[in-house]
Each structure stands twice: as structure tokens, then as C-alpha cells.
Amino acid sequence: MSDVTWFADKKNKLRRVMQHAQHRAAGNREVVVTLTSYPPRIGTVWHSVRSIFGQSYLPDRIVLYLAKSDFPNREKDLPQSLLDMLWHDFEIRWVDEDLKPHKKYYWAFKDFRDSLVVTIDDDLVYRKTMIQELVEAFPKHPDAIIASRSHLIMFNEDGSIKPYDQWIYEAPYYHPALVGIPSMRLFATTGAGTLFDPSLFPELTFDIDLIKRHCLAADDVWLKAVETIAGIPVVAATNEQLLEYVPGTQDVALCHVNTESGGNDVIMGSLFGELEERGLLPAPFAQLVQDQSLDCLLS
């Protein structure tokens, strides 16, 4: 490590310590950033973590959840670039069950029930104001999910939901009037930076059998289903919706299957079908997320 890098690291750690102390003194609710990763991306995940260390509003801690089956030798299987970042406010937690992308929230919602959890992905670099935007929006909408990026569900004339690839992706970017409006019709893409109050989520959230049966690779769909059952709307925190990817990470991205190949439509049909059959959804999903009041904002 060069003298310049060493100094920058020490300066960053001092800033983190000072801001954490300010949060405690102000009585702020703890903010925990959580993410997961797996072998193809573990060598580059440090880019995402570093962008969180550079936030204008620093989280009180970052937790990286990894499956033991992915890294049988634990820390010995991890790159030094990641290990060098571990400190009192950044830790790795090992889990027995490989729930794929669900690992970024599943145990965090249990481990940090009284905190605010911000989920991120391992293939993105985050703009400096991301967490600040989420935290500032939360007091205005304490019973909602606060999202950095969201899509708008679109409907056919008969009231049925259009295919996922016909929704308005990153809708607040094109329609800024949607920012700050709670709606069941908004669909949060949770890896872009999404703030959750875990205490809002019912026990159904942790139904591993349902997750595995229908949507192991589609955590956003599962969370939207649970939010709909619990009546939790989504709020767009900003109209800045565009993503900055870590170079070289998109060859194995889930979006190629879930969105570009119609996977989300198949998953939603299967999942919502069972939820309706079992009476867990009080009405068809399309009815529960209808919100025509947003149509006037699409200009």
C-alpha cells in the first residue's frame, strides 16, 4: 500500500468514525447496508463497497452475506482486495442456505429488525447521494419502501398486467412527478439502493419453500409479492434512476434471464397463482396494484 493510499484509507476511516458518532448523538436509527455476492463477482465486489464508503450519508455498518457452499474455505477463498476493507463497520456473515440474490435481505431483515436496511447489489457503483436520498425520504413515508430505482407497472385495457418488458422502466427518470408519491403500482429494483424497515414485513417474507419453488433467482418479484400482501407501497426517492455498472460484471447478470427473456412474467404467473389459490393474496395481484391516479403524472 502506497503512502497516498494509506493516508486516504485512514482519512476515510476517521470520517466514518466521526459520522457514526454523530448518528448516535442525534439518536438516528441505525442504517445497515446489506449485499451478497458469489464466486464470479467476488473479485470486483470491493468496487461497490468502496462507493458506499464514499457516501455523503454513511451507513452505520455494511454486511456482506455469503453462502458457505460458495466459499468452502471461508475467508481463504476471498480476494485480498475485499479482506483489506473489513473493519468494525464492514463485516462478512456466513449463511448455510444459498438463497441466491435473496441473501442480501433475507437474514438482514432478521438480524437488524430494529434498524433501517438498505439493500445494494455487487455489480454497481453508487452515486454519493444515494443513501442520503433514501434516509431523507423515509421520515415522510415511514410505512413505505423507499427506492432509488423503480419501474411502473402497466396495464392492458381489460385491467390485466402487461408483460414486464412493457412496463415503464426507471419511470421517475421520465416522469419526475412520480417522485415522493407512495404507490402499490411502483416496482422497486432493490439492488439499485432500496431502504426497508424490516419491522413492516410479515413472517411470510421468510417462507423458503415458496421462494425456492417460484422465484429463487427473482428477489425483487418475491419482495413485491410480500409488499402487496402486507399493503406496503413503494416511494421513488429520486428521479436519478440510471445505473453505473462495475466493468466486466454483466456477462452473468440475472437481468438477462429475468427481464430480457421474459423470466419475470413466468415467475409472477406461477407465484401469484399459488398465493391467490392459498388465499394469501386478498385479491388478484393486478387489482391490488392498480393505481390510476398515477396516470395523470405521466406527462
Buried (B, 14 or more C-beta within 10 A) or exposed (E): EEEEEEEEBEEBBEEBBEBBEEBEEEEBBBBBBBBBBBEEBBBBBBBBBBBBBEBEBBBBBBBBBBBEEBBEEEEEEBEEBBEEBBBEBBEBBEBEBBBBBBBBBBBBBEBBEEBBBBBBBBBBBBBEBBBBBBBBBBEEBEEBBBBBBBBBBBBEEEEEBBEBEEBBBBBBBBBBEBBBBBBBBBBBBBBBBBBBBBEBBEEEBBBEEBBEEBBBBBBBBBBBBBBBBEEBBBBBBBBBBEBEBBEEBEEEBBBEBBBEEEBBBBBBEBBBBBBBEEEBBEEBBBEBBBBEEBEEBEE
